[in-house]
Every structure is written in structure tokens, then in C-alpha cells.
């Protein structure tokens, strides 16, 4: 489960939350879920990109380790 509730934008309102899970899959919304499928333990880089009501955007990344 992924949650972007801590995201803020001082100059306006966040209007979209776009997730990239590092394995080719994507998700959308403040909260989303994703299941990783792998035969071995792997590390994935998850990227969250938020877009403001004025069209500006920002992103952050985190590392997720999926184990078997």
C-alpha cells in the first residue's frame, strides 16, 4: 500500500498523484496498492509525481525491497 497523504503544496492544491512502481506498473491517486511479482528478492525504485492546480509538478522517490 502506498500513501501520499504527507504531500503538500504551499502555492496551491495538489490535483493529481501519479505513481511509478519501478517494474513498469503505474498507479494513480492519493492512496494506491501494488503487488510485486518476482522469483527472487529485488529492489525497486518507486516514484511519486504530484501536480499542482497551477500545472507545476514535483516528484520524490523511495526504495522498496521485495522479498520472496
C-alpha positions in Angstrom: 0.0 0.0 0.0 1.3 3.4 -0.9 0.1 6.7 0.7 0.9 10.2 -0.4 -1.0 11.9 2.4 2.1 13.7 3.6 2.5 15.5 0.3 1.9 19.3 0.4 2.0 22.2 -2.0 2.3 25.7 -0.5 1.3 27.5 -3.7 -2.0 25.7 -4.3 -3.7 22.4 -4.3 -2.4 19.1 -5.4 -4.7 17.8 -8.2 -3.1 14.5 -9.2 -0.9 11.8 -7.7 0.9 9.6 -10.2 2.9 6.5 -9.1 5.6 4.5 -10.9 6.5 1.3 -9.1 9.8 0.6 -10.8 8.7 -2.6 -12.5 6.8 -1.0 -15.4 3.5 -0.7 -13.5 1.8 2.6 -12.6 -0.9 3.8 -10.2 -2.9 6.9 -9.5 -4.4 8.6 -6.6 -3.6 9.7 -3.0 -3.6 6.0 -1.9 -2.9 3.1 -4.2 -1.8 -0.5 -3.9 0.7 -2.6 -6.0 1.9 -6.2 -5.8 5.4 -7.1 -7.0 5.9 -10.4 -8.7 9.4 -11.8 -8.7 11.1 -15.2 -8.3 13.9 -13.6 -6.4 14.3 -10.7 -3.9 14.7 -7.4 -5.7 14.9 -3.7 -5.0 12.6 -1.3 -6.8 12.6 2.5 -7.0 9.1 3.9 -6.5 8.4 7.4 -7.9 5.6 9.7 -6.8 4.8 12.7 -9.0 2.3 15.3 -7.8 0.8 18.0 -10.0 -0.5 21.3 -8.6 -3.6 23.2 -9.6 -1.2 25.7 -11.3 0.3 23.0 -13.5 3.6 22.8 -11.7 4.8 19.4 -10.5 7.2 17.8 -8.1 8.4 14.2 -7.5 10.1 12.1 -4.9 11.5 8.5 -4.9 11.8 5.7 -2.4 13.3 2.3 -2.5 11.2 -0.8 -1.9 12.7 -4.2 -1.3 10.5 -7.1 -2.3 11.5 -10.4 -0.8 10.4 -13.9 -1.6 
